[in-house]
Amino acid sequence: MRSLRSISAEALVSHPQVAQQSLDSVAHNLYPLLFKASYLLEQAAVIRALMERWPLEEFRLSVLLGPHSEPPVDLRDRTCRPCLEACVQGLADHVLRAAGPWRLRVADLTGVRDVQVQQCPCGRALGRWGRTELLARTCCQLQAASLVVRPPVRVLTDLFVTEGNFELVLRALGPGPAPLRVHCLSFRADSLGPSQLMQVLRLAGPGELHRLEVVHNVRLHAGHVQQLLAQVGFPRLASLTLPAKAFDAPPSSTLSPDREDRLLTSIAWELSQMSQLNELSVAFSTLTGKIPKLLGPLRTPLRTLDLANCSLNHEDMAFLADCTHAVHLEVLDLSGHSLFSLFPSTFFRLLGRAAQTLRVLTVEECDIEDSHVNMLILALSPCHELCELRFLGNPLSARALRRLFVALCELPKLRRAEFPVPKDCYPEGTAYPQDDLAMSKFDQQKYDAIAEDLRAVLLRAGRGDIQVCTPLFGSFDPDIQETSNELGAFLLRAFKAALENFSRALEQME
């Protein structure tokens, strides 16, 4: 139920001109209430005026929009473009005011969540890349203005840097006096070269960085990773994601096994110096026999571990099953490994040790067949904390899926399961793993009937709270969605360069 304060605040901000004229006579402790009411009703002009006059020392966006502030509704998944633009513009207005000292000391713009469907009235989202560009452009404009030298406002933010906004972000983070000083807590990089990545990270303040995601089109090898960790340094890093092939040897050199081993040892040592590291994603890197050396030295147990398509062997799986990390794991991805054909006992042991903490398990394209379903059910049975299970891309029949769904009803906290298109829906003899084209060629009518039957299994067991789906081409990724045009252009340029190199090589051979 809304309080009288909330109702009054919404009534006031519903009349933007009246609200703006009244702000100078409003008590300072009512500004947070008016901000949330303005955000809820998408009153961008009032948001900008509030930010310009913000009378408190701190502005923390996620706290103001969270469920514990009035009105008690969670707005953190509304990345509303007009509201966020007004917020940053108002912040600029605040430091441009000539009269009086700035009261604001810290503006924390982190904590909002990017979702697929916006609930704000306009439905227009401003994603992480757009928020990065907006803040960077605002900082550059303020740097060019002639302002009285005062202590800068600390702006805490999450940055998403690609080739498209790289130069702008560099200027915003550059040295020199500035009324807004950006402090990056989370950094995502895509479609950058290794030297560009190093350059922008040094300016972004790696000493404060908590999360680093280097993804997709950043071409790193093990030498780059070692250089990045050793020369830049991330003492407070809690989460690290590295792109595909990040542990491959430098392509232009012929490292002996001993030198390659020393390179991995150096990377592992640098990771061990991160006393807060608890999330590590190294998917699509060839790590055969290297997991003990990579994870063994870590001083803190991992809660999230992504080893999808890393070509693990028996030594790696045995280490995972017996190491300290196993009893702390909350999110685990072992996709791309034939778990039940190659490692049945160690996988069973690993899940048994992780059962008390494991919340999300991903085992996509793991060659799980009908004959493995009973073993999978047995392995999952102690995982009473499991909330999400993803097992797309496995050749399972409708009958096997039905047996599995009956067992999933016994997992009390399970809320989501991503299951594969049953192999009954594909032409006989379809090979696994499938490419995108083969994956999409199935009998939709037969799939719909089987999916309905599987949902009925859950409903009869009183488990309608479990959401089941088959996202053929992966779950929604807001960052990829936002930058898809730029990434497509980057890939086309990379493909063209590869063709040119190939053509030159042929000419030299002739």
Secondary structure, 3 states (H helix, E strand, C coil): CCCHHHHHHHHHHCCHHHHHHHHHHCCHHHHHHHHHHHHHCCCHHHHHHHHHCCCCCEEEHHHHHCCCCCCCCCCCCCCEHHHHHHHHHHHHHHHHCCCCCCCCCEEECCCCCCCCCCCCCCCCECCHHHHHHHHHHHHHHHHHCCCCCCCCEEEEEEEEECCCCHHHHHHHHCCCCCCEEEEEEEEEECCCCHHHHHHHHHHCCHHHCCEEEECCCCCCCHHHHHHHHHHHCCCCCCEEECCCCCCCCCCCCCCCHHHHHHHHHHHHHHHHCCCCCCEEECCCCCCCCCHHHHHCCCCCCCCEEECCCCCCCHHHHHHHHHCHHHHHCCEEECCCCCHHHHCHHHHHHHHHHHCCCCCEEECCCCCCCHHHHHHHHHHHCCCCCCCEEECCCCCCCHHHHHHHHHHHCCCCCCCEEECCCCHHHCCCCCCCCCCHHHHHCCCHHHHHHHHHHHHHHHHHCCCCCCEEECCCCCCCCHHHHHCHHHHHHHHHHHHHHHHHHHHHHHHHHC
